[in-house]
Amino acid sequence: MALPLEQRAEALLMLTENQWFDRKSVRVAPKDLAQDLVGFANAEGGTIVIGLRNGEVEDIGALPAKENELRQTSIDFTTPPVRTRVESVEVIAASGHPARLLALTVDPGERVHETMRGDCFLRVGDETRKLTFAQRQELTYDRGASKFDGEPVFDVDINDLGAEQLDSYVGRLGASSGAARLLMARSLVSARGGVTVAAYLLFHDHPQQALPHAHVRVLRYRDVDAGTGSRQSLDAGGDVRFEGSIPTMIHEAAALVDEWAPRRRLLGSSGIFEDRPTIPRDAWLEGLVNAVVHRSYSMAGDHIRVSIYTNRIEIESPGRFPGLADPRRPLDIARYARNPRIARVCSDLRITQELGEGIRRIFEEMRALGLTDPIYTQTSGSVRLTLASASRLDPVVSARLPVGSSDVLRVMRQAGRPLGTGEIMELVGRSRPWVKEVLAALRNEGEVEWIGKSAKDPRATWSVAARRDSKQH
């Protein structure tokens, strides 16, 4: 919209609809437009341009009554009213005649919005989806956390941000209007003109001055566990802290993880033995980016940790999954951005794709190499992602096992220590006879090991077979 007059219409028609942009005809009914306003407000905000349909320009200026209805949609058809900035955009149609479009810019909401009919929507990729009751509850429980990246940082203004980083961002988007207007368009400047937490984290050279917990720590261990005291397995020099802006932290931390990631030696196609990572780069990189973009920055005193062991990588970040989300079923977790402003800029910078596919992509990358599924563990204040180099169950073996055997293996790997039969029963929520049957079948296949002194040892435990967890090394 900041392009020269004769270029605007073509550029807007060519622009791909996505998480933050949609086109509508001037014929759109206010009640239908309200659904999109609600969807954008409940997600990361965005812009709706009215007057573009089937590759052609429609002049809203020729329909003053309709324009008035659409301008009033957020007040008349949404509750609480979606905060919307309405702007007229002059363009030149393909016929060469001047025309006018209507641009509605929606800010991320501080509360959950709904239509006057009581329906709740969320923008996901290029779709506006109606939420179920459970999904709406999930959004409601966590909506307050999304305020933090929009809060102002005291005594900081645009001039304090890194000029080089800002110029790079402005240049990438081709924003001829300059940094100040772009920051305002991305809701990175507060209503009173102050720099928000999001802008500070994204563009300040050292945001740790005001937010010392906003850093990434990478640790490398020589064993499969951290150990304690004299048995601690942390490598000498294996504890590195990364600070700086979000793009800088991600870039520098990823470079070190690349260097330290566990590897195995394989005979390559050239006939020469090569060291190859045991865990796919795209999987751990997606996990790292998700941790930095979606962590809870309001939780002071904690930071992101990337722990590299000989058989796995663990990424832990402050903040729990949203509301009713179940970490035992990560693929069912609905899209939700705790930091909508940060998420949008990272998408602009191509750091993230932001299509709500992050978790799914991690699963696909692990499965493509025949590795066990990622494991998400939720504590009282954080989420930990574990990417292990253990092989998935062979399909032939899996077919011989009782249904649900993979759940038992999952909780055993997730625990990271030997478990008693009773503990496994509690974790999978099944009866003792069923758990004993599954453990016996897994033992017969060599997937788990029994550790005890006698058949009736009350202290006997079960662990994932060592040969399975080390097969990829």
Secondary structure, 3 states (H helix, E strand, C coil): CCCCHHHHHHHHHHCCCECCEEEECCCCCHHHHHHHHHHHHHCCCEEEEECEECCEECCHHHCHHHHHHHHCHHHHHEECCCCEEEEEEEEECCCCCEEEEEEEEECCCCCCCEECCCCCEEEECCEEEECCHHHHHHHHHHHHHHHHHHCECCCCCHHHCCHHHHHHHHHHHCCCCCHHHHHHHCCCECCCCCEEHHHHHHHCCCHHHCCCCCCEEEEEECCCCCCCHHHCCEEEEEEEEECCCHHHHHHHHHHHHHHHCCEEEEECCCCCEEEEECCCHHHHHHHHHHHHHHCCCCCCCCCEEEEECCCEEEEEEECCCCCCCCCCCHHHCCCCCCCHHHHHHHHHCCCCCCCCCHHHHHHHHHHHCCECCCEEEECCCEEEEEEECCECCCHHHHHHCCCCHHHHHHHHHHHCCCECHHHHHHHHCCCHHHHHHHHHHHHHCCCEEEECCCCCCCCCEEEECHHHHCCCC
